[in-house]
Amino acid sequence: MTLKCTHLDSIAVVEPRTAGCEECLQSGDRWLHLRLCRTCGHVGCCDQSKNKHATKHFKATAHPIIEGYDPPEGWGWCYVDKEFFEFDAPTPHPGPIPRFY
């Protein structure tokens, strides 16, 4: 299968900025799954979480690629081209993921 995503060259090796959703940790809120921005290392919650911080981060920054990060799952998503793909090597999580459910 040929990928149509035009943003794969924007993928960077990043250091996750937090162990859980950055904004939810600050507010004391909960999330379901984590997404890692592969431009800057922002960790945000998924669209099934009430706050949808990963998508809000994309809308604020235009950083196009996220990685499934709860646990590291090895798949990516381009918000702009609306396309899934797989990473050769998932970004490792630095430690236990905080859980609230």
C-alpha positions as CSV (number, residue, x, y, z in Angstrom):
1,M,0.0,0.0,0.0
2,T,1.4,3.4,-1.0
3,L,1.0,6.2,1.5
4,K,-0.5,9.4,0.2
5,C,0.6,11.4,3.3
6,T,2.8,14.4,2.4
7,H,4.0,15.1,5.9
8,L,6.1,12.0,6.7
9,D,9.2,14.2,6.3
10,S,8.0,16.2,9.3
11,I,8.4,13.2,11.7
12,A,11.1,13.8,14.3
13,V,12.6,11.6,17.0
14,V,11.2,13.3,20.0
15,E,11.4,13.2,23.8
16,P,8.0,13.0,25.4
17,R,7.4,16.1,27.5
18,T,5.3,14.3,30.1
19,A,4.4,10.8,31.3
20,G,0.6,11.5,30.6
21,C,-1.5,14.0,28.9
22,E,0.2,17.3,29.6
23,E,-2.9,19.4,30.0
24,C,-4.9,16.8,32.0
25,L,-2.0,16.3,34.4
26,Q,-2.0,20.1,35.0
27,S,-5.8,20.2,35.5
28,G,-6.2,16.9,37.4
29,D,-8.5,15.6,34.6
30,R,-8.7,12.1,33.1
31,W,-7.9,10.6,29.7
32,L,-8.4,7.3,27.9
33,H,-5.4,7.0,25.6
34,L,-2.4,9.1,24.8
35,R,-1.1,10.5,21.6
36,L,2.5,11.8,21.1
37,C,3.2,14.7,18.7
38,R,6.1,13.6,16.5
39,T,7.1,17.2,15.8
40,C,7.6,18.5,19.4
41,G,7.0,15.7,21.9
42,H,3.7,17.0,23.3
43,V,1.7,14.2,25.0
44,G,-2.1,14.7,24.6
45,C,-5.2,12.7,25.2
46,C,-7.1,11.0,22.4
47,D,-10.4,12.1,20.8
48,Q,-12.3,9.5,22.9
49,S,-11.2,11.5,26.0
50,K,-13.4,14.4,26.9
51,N,-10.7,17.0,26.4
52,K,-9.2,15.8,23.1
53,H,-5.9,17.6,23.9
54,A,-3.9,15.9,21.1
55,T,-6.3,17.3,18.4
56,K,-6.4,20.7,20.2
57,H,-2.6,20.7,20.0
58,F,-2.7,20.0,16.3
59,K,-5.2,22.8,15.7
60,A,-3.0,25.2,17.7
61,T,0.3,24.3,16.2
62,A,-0.4,22.6,12.8
63,H,2.0,19.7,13.8
64,P,0.5,17.0,11.6
65,I,1.7,13.6,12.9
66,I,0.8,11.8,16.1
67,E,1.8,8.4,17.4
68,G,-0.4,6.1,19.4
69,Y,1.4,6.2,22.8
70,D,-0.6,4.3,25.4
71,P,1.3,2.1,25.6
72,P,3.6,2.8,22.6
73,E,1.5,1.2,19.8
74,G,3.6,1.7,16.7
75,W,1.0,3.4,14.6
76,G,0.8,7.0,13.4
77,W,-1.9,9.3,12.1
78,C,-1.6,12.4,9.9
79,Y,-4.3,14.9,10.8
80,V,-3.9,16.8,7.5
81,D,-4.0,13.8,5.1
82,K,-6.2,11.7,7.4
83,E,-4.0,8.6,7.0
84,F,-2.8,5.9,9.3
85,F,0.6,4.3,9.0
86,E,3.0,2.2,11.1
87,F,6.4,3.3,12.6
88,D,9.4,1.0,12.3
89,A,10.1,1.6,16.0
90,P,7.6,3.1,18.4
91,T,8.8,5.8,20.8
92,P,9.5,4.2,24.1
93,H,7.5,5.4,27.2
94,P,9.9,6.7,29.9
95,G,8.1,4.9,32.8
96,P,4.7,4.0,34.2
97,I,1.7,5.7,32.6
98,P,-0.4,7.4,35.2
99,R,-3.9,5.7,35.3
100,F,-7.2,7.2,36.5
101,Y,-9.7,4.5,35.5
